Structure formats: C-alpha cells, structure tokens
Amino acid sequence: MLEYIKTVLKTTIVNAIFYFVWTYNYYAVVVEDRLKSYGIESTLFVMTNRKKEPELDKWTCTVTLNNNYKMLECYVYDDDEINPIEGDEVLYLKKMDDNTMLSRINVTLMPPNLTPNEVTRFINIMYFHPKMPDPIKLKLDDSYIQDGNEVFSKTFVSRMLRYQYDSSSYYFDDTYNLQIMDNRISQRTMRSNQYLLFDKDGYTIKELSKIN
C-alpha cells in the first residue's frame, strides 16, 4: 500500500511540474509572437539552449508547431493516455518500458508493442536550409527504428534540431530539406511536407497530406 501511495504521489508531482512547464512555454511563445507582430524581437521568455528529454523510465510527449514555427510540447509521466493538443501536424511520442520509442503523427491511439526494424539504419542525416551556409548533421536514435513508426515529419525534424542544437545555431521553416543516406547507400531528399514510415521492407517516404 505504501509503495502504491509513493507511485501515485510521484506521478502527481511530476505531472504537475510538466503542466507548469507546458503552461510557461505556451504563454512565452504567445508573448513572443505578439511582440513580433509589433516589430519587437525578444527571446526574454523563451529558452534558446538545446532541450533535454526528462530522465524518467517512461513518458508520453505531444508536439506541434505554431504558425511561426515555434515548437510546443507537452510531457506526461507514466500514463498511456495521449494529452490532446491542437495543430495542423501533431506528433505523438512515447518512451516505452524497454526504452524503445514510438512515434506517430495525428493519431489518438498508441499500440502497446513495437517491432524493431532490422533492415534500415542511417549513415547520414543532413539538414539544409537556404539561410544556412552549411548543413548540420542530425542523429536518429536506433530506439525510433521500429516498424510502423513515422519520423522526419516537419514537427519531428524541428524537435530533432531543438534537442540536438541551440536554437540560435540554425534556421527552421518550410524551406528546409533533409538529405538521408541509409545503410544500402541509397540517398533521398525529403521536404517539409513529407515523412518516413518504417515498414517490413525498410521504409517508405510519404506525403503528410496522405496520413491515415
């Protein structure tokens, strides 16, 4: 009984902290966008250094981008339910008990199990933007390479950048492209309206407008 109470208390406290962070970040983005509409550039309320995932055994994360490409994400600890969030493209992530990652776009149900994709690995993932003189290299953790996972959508790429680089070191909008090279030395270029679906044959590049 005591262990159950400790678990419930931990979940309640952690999710309260997550809610506070979500609320702060949301209104920080709203304030920054409002100032920008008046010609005022400000990063007073928004963290510019790279983000870090919570060091917890399991969590779910809902991510979207606002109209000015600012990333909004909401973490929930130890809960199978998806926290609803509005956006044109909503990314749902779930850290599983075995440390594998589930990644889906615009869905409301998370499958309980994942099957590792044994076919595909990536040698190179390069992010290009017209305003950047040189591309930057991104890394996709092997925990995401699971059949049925959807990765490299616009929101997924934005999150990769935010967690791997300081926000001041790159530009992000719809004009980027992502160049990937897999372990079969096949090179593909992906645009902001595309994503990659892992399947039994390796992977397929799909259009975001055709998500089921």
Order of alpha helices (4+ residues) and beta strands (2+ residues): alpha-beta-beta-beta-beta-beta-beta-beta-beta-beta-alpha-beta-beta-beta-beta
